[in-house]
């Protein structure tokens, strides 16, 4: 809804209601907007580092690829 349409509908309101609406709009305008970058960033766990702590330098076989090779053979 555009501002012009909003004002057109506000003219039909009683004077007290219209003043409440306009004062509410002004307070909304005065409040600072949250910037998109201000959101808290999510810290994801380092899965690779955890796997190195658990398994060391061992290389685990890719079971999915092994099963596909067995199925195609």
C-alpha angles and dihedrals in degrees: 000000000000125000091249092055090047092052091047090056091043091058089065092058123093114266096256093049091046091053091050090051094049094045089050090052091050093051089050089053093051095053113094114246121237110247117229093237093053093077116113112262119233115239108217119205118253099245094180093054091048091051090051090052092050102039103022115205095335115125114223118216118247099244094191093058091045091052091048091052090050092048094050094046 
